């Protein structure tokens, strides 16, 4: 039966450099010798043809492997676009089976051809120097709706997944010069425990509701940025395919935007714009500074990793249509005698969040909502948002929700102490989906 290679296997095959043993070299030499001298026997024609194909195949494999290692820029042109979710969806801080529901944003043929042509252009070469030193860029080359080139860096928005709790986008970041080796912590840090690397971003985002019911929002367009104090994504999780190519996933939290707008839901259709103003990675070199502890007067040394910046902008505008049938919300509206409880819980194909009820005047930072799966194991947080929980690889047909005093949770109930949650929780409820 013919083997169908999955994407990671295909990538490894294209990057494989075979070791030429003396035995293999003898066979190759013998094959070429027979071809050159035309040695005949009763099976000569079939054997000669077989030797030729064998030698040619060996040469092709060797050349592919050699080029993949000696020229990572060439390796970076393997068409990842349209398949990024499938490659890394389980190796990010917010994992999910995104590839089953993803919407392709970039046509692999047209977008890749545009990117390759931009990489051969003189304008792109002339702009490359300033980007890698953190200097601002004065020119921008646009190569497609979802592919943007600025200086040395091409960013491609590849696929999207939309839920009522978050927007997920897969991206390819390609550097003509190549990213610093230090960026890949998976390979350069011995004590690194994560399955992914991070690129940190400064960005702004805009949601355009001009086509929605005008009674829903006080304005047609909402701009989220640090200047306005509204939420924006902070990083891209992903993996380096080679020194030139970073594949990543970015999560846009919809709950934070709803809270900023003071609404319970967004229109299912709107236009979303993302401006990546700059991104950076951390190097394995540090700058040192000192600080004095206020309680003891002790002087301590602080080590801050140095960074390398890449300046944009890279701008993308995407029409969003959320399939609301994939989101389930259950109303709970239960509390204990002190008024601590849960109002509702929402589940999408990728995450779960429960919304607490607190007494008047209570500070929500004094409480923590923990959720365990059907086996009683605490769910992992979905990225940086502690109380949004990932469903990936877990049995969440039944979940248990606990509201716990924050200090009690941190000191007594985390990790292997999850079995103490029923005893320590201020409120507990079970939900069957």
N, C-alpha and C positions, 0 to 999 in steps of 0.2 A: 504493500500500500504506500502511495506517495505521501511523504510527510509534509504537512502544512506548517511552516514555521510561524510562530508568533513574533511580534515585533521585536522584543528584546533578543530573541534568538537570531533574527535576521541581522540586527545591529552587530551582534557578536561575530556572526559569520563574515560580514563585510569588513570587520576589523581584525579578523584572524590572520596571523602571520605564521604559516607552517614552518616547522623545523625540518630542514632538509638533512636527513640522516644519510650516511654513506650508502646504505642499501637503496634508498629512494633515488639518490643521485646516480647510482649504477644503472637502475632501471631506466631513468630518463636518458642517460648517455647512450644506453643500448638501443633505446627506441629511436633516437636521432641517428645513430649509426646505421641501423637497418634501413631507415628512410633514405639516407644519403647514398648507401651502396646498393640498395635494391636487392638484398639477399633474398633468394626465392627458395621456397620449398612448397609442398603441396597445399599448405595453408597460408602461403605468403601474403596473398592479397588481403585476406581477412585480418591476419595478424598485423600487417603493416598499417591498415586502417585503424585498428584498435590501438596500436602504439601511438599513432599520430594523435588520436583523440585524447588518450591518456596524458600524453606529454603536453598537449595544448591546454587541457583542463588544469593540470598541475601548474602550468605557467600562469594561467589566468588567476587561479587562487592565490598564487604567490604574489602576483602583481597587485591584486586587490588588497591583500593584507599589507604589502609594503607601502602602498600609497596611503592606506588608512592610518598607518602609524607615522610615516615620514611627513605626511601633509595633512594635519588635522583640519585645515581649512576645507580640503576636498571632502573629508569625512563629514564635515558639518553640512554639506549640501545634500546629504541623504534626506529624502522628503519626509520629515516628521509631521509637517502641517496636516491637520485633520486627524491625527492619531495620537496626540499628546496625552489626552486623558487616559487612553488605553495603556500608554507606556508608564505613567507615573502616578495614576490615581490612588494607588495604595501606598505611596511613598512620600506623602505630604502630611502636614500637620492637621489637615482637614480632609481625611480620606473619604471616598465614596465611589459607588459604581456609576460614575458620571458618564462613561462611554456608552452605557445602555440608553441614555436619554439625551445625549448631547446634540446640539444644533451646530453644524459646521458653519463657520463664518468666513473662512478663506478657502477658495478653490485651490487644491494642491498644485495643479498645473500652472494656472495663470499667476498665482501669487508667488510661487517659487521661481518662475521664469522672470517675473519682474524683479524679485530680490537678486537673482543672479546677475541680471543686466545692470542693476544699480551697483552691484559689487564690482563690475568691470569699468564703471564710468569714472572719468577724471574728476568730476565734481566731488564724488564720494571720497576719492583718495585725497583730494586737497583739503577736505574738511576733517579728516581723521585725526590729525595731530592734536588739536585743541581739546577734543572730547576726553581723551584719556588723562589729561592733566588737570581736569576740572575747570578749564577755561570755558566761558560761555560761547555758544555757537551762534553765528549770525545768519546762517543759511540752513534750509531744511529741504530735503529731497523726499517727496511723497511717491511711493511706488505702488499704491493700491489702497482700497478702502480700509482694509484691515492689516496692511503692512506699511509701516512708517520707518523711514531712514533719516537719521540725523547724525552727521559726521560718520564715525566709525561703527555706529550701532544701528542695527535693523531690528525692530520689534514687530512681531506678527501676532495678532489676536487670532487664535486658531478655532476654538470651539467655545460654546456656552451652554450652561445649564441654569435654568431659572426655577426658583421656588418662592413661596411667600415669605420665607425667612432669609434667603440669601441668593445672590447671583454669583455664579462661578464661571471664571474664564480661564482657558488654557492659553499660554503664551510661549513663543519662542523668542529668545534674545540672542542675536548673533553678532559677534564682534569680529571684524576683519583682522584686527591685530591679535586678538586672543585675550581672554580674561586671565588675571594673575592666578598662578597655581594656588596661592593662599586662599582664594575664594572657595575652593573645594575642600571644605572641612572634613568631609567623609574620608578623603585620601590623605590629608596632611596633618590631622590631629589624632593622636593615638587614643585619647580618652573620649573621643566624640561618640555619642551614643545614638544620635538621631539617624533616621534613614533618608534624610533630605538635607539640602543646604538652603540658605536664605539669601535673597537679595532684598535690601531695604529700599523703600521708595518714598519720595515726597510727591504728592499728587493732589489734584482736585477732581471733583466729579460733579456732574450736573444731571438732574432729572427733569425732563420736560413733560409736563402733564397737560399741555395745551389742547390735546385731543380728548381729554377726559372730561367728566362731568364738572363744570365750573363750580358747583356747590361744594365739591369735596375739599378744595384747597384754596388758600388765600392768595396764591400766586401760581402762574403757569409754570415757572421754572424755579428750581431750588438748586443753589450752588453750595456744595459742601467743600470746605477747605479749612486749613488751620486758621486763616485770617478771620473766618466767620465763626470759628469755634464749633463747626459741625464735623461729623465723623468722616474719615477717609481711611482706606486701607493703608497699612504700614509696611507690608512686606509681601514678597512672592516666595512661596515654597517650591522647591523643585530639585532637579538633578542635572549635572553637567554631562552631556553626551560625549563631549570632547572639550578641548581648551577654548574652542570658539563658540560653542553652542550650549545654552542653558534652556532647559524646558521647565516651565513652571505653571503653577495654578494660583490664581488670586481669588480671594473671597470678599464679596461686598455684602456687609451685614445690613439687611433690610430693616430689622427691628430697631437698630440705632437711628435709622433715618425716620421711621415712623414716630419714634419717641421725640426726635427733634422737631417734627412737624405737628406733634400732638394729635396724631390720628391713629385709629385702630387698624387700618388697612390701606394699602396703596391700590390704585387702579391697576387691573391686570395687564394693561397695555400702556407703555410709555416709551420715551426715547431716553437712553442712557448715554452719557458722554464721560469718557475718562481721559484726563490729561496727566501723563506721567512726566513730571517736571524734571526729575533727576532720580537716579538710583545709585546705590553704592554697595560695596562689599567690604568686609573686614579682613585686614591682613594679619599675618601672624607676628607682627612687630608691634611694640607698645610704646606709648609715652607715659612717663611716670609723673605723678604729682603727689603732694602730701596734704593731709587733712588732720584736724585735731578733733578728737571725740569730746563732745561737750560735757559728758558725765564724768569722765576720768581724766581729761586733759592729755590723754595718750595721743601721740602722733603716729599716724598710719600712712603707708604708701599705697596710692591708688594707681592701678595700671589700666590704661584705656587703649584698646586696640586702635591702630591707625587704619584709615579708610582710603579707598580709592573711589572717586566719584565719576559719574558719567552724566553729562548734562543733556537735556532734551530741548524742547518737549517732543513727546510722541502722543499724538491725539487720535482718539477713536470715538466714533459715534455708532451706537448699536440700537436697533429697534427691539424692544423687549416685549414678549408676550408670555405671561406666566400661566402655566397649566394648573388651575386651582384644584383640579380633581385629584392631584397627587398629594394634597395637604389635608391632614385630618386634625381637627381641633375638638377636644372634649371639654365641656364645661364641668367643673368640679364644685366650686363655690362652697368649700367646707373650711371651717376653722376650729381651733381648740377654744377653751374657755377664755384665753387671753387675747383672742383675735388673731392668732397666727395660723395661716393655712395656705391653700392653693386655690386660685380662681379658675385657671384653665391650663391645659397642656396641649401643645401643638407638635405634630410629628410630620416630617417630610421624608422622602426617600433617603435622606442623608443625615438628618439630625432631629433631636428632640429638645424642647424647652418647656419648662413649667414656670408659671407666673405666680409669685407668692402674694399673699394677703398679709399685711402687717397692721398692728394697732396704730391709731392716730398718734403722730409725733415720733414714731419709731424710725430709726435710721436703717435703710436696707443693707448698708455695709456691715451691720452687726449680725446679719443672718446669712446662711448659705443654703442653697437648694441642691441637694445631691440626688442622683437618680441611679438605680441599679437595674440590671437586666433581669430576665426571667430566672437566671441562676444565682441572683443575689450579688453579682459582681458589679462594682461601680463602673459606669460608662466613662470613656475617655472624653475630655473636653474637645470640642471642635475648634481647633486653633487657639487663638489667644483669649477667646471668650469662655470664661470658666464655667458658666452655668448653661451654655449651649453644648449638648452632648451628641457625640457621634454614634450612629447606629451601625457603622460599618463592621461586618463580621460578627455581629452580636445578635442574640435572640431577644428581640424587643417586642414580641407579641404580648408579653406581660411585663410591666415595669413597676417599680416601687419608688415612690417619691418621698423624700424626707426634707423637712425644714429644720435646720440645726443652728444653734448658736455658733457664730463664726469661729470663735476661739476654741470651743469644744470640738468642732469639726476638724480644725487644723491640728489640734493637739492629740486627739483621741480616735478619730474615725476614718482617717484617710487610708488608702491602700489596703494593706492586709488586715486592717482593723475595721473594715466595712461591716463585719458581723455585729459591731456595736451600735450601728445606726438605729435599729429598732428601739434599743434601750435609751440612747442618748438624744434622739430626735425630739423636738418640741411638737412636731406634727408629722403624721405619716398617712399616706393613702396609696392604694394599689389601683392601677389602670390596666384593663384588658382591651386590646385594640380589635 
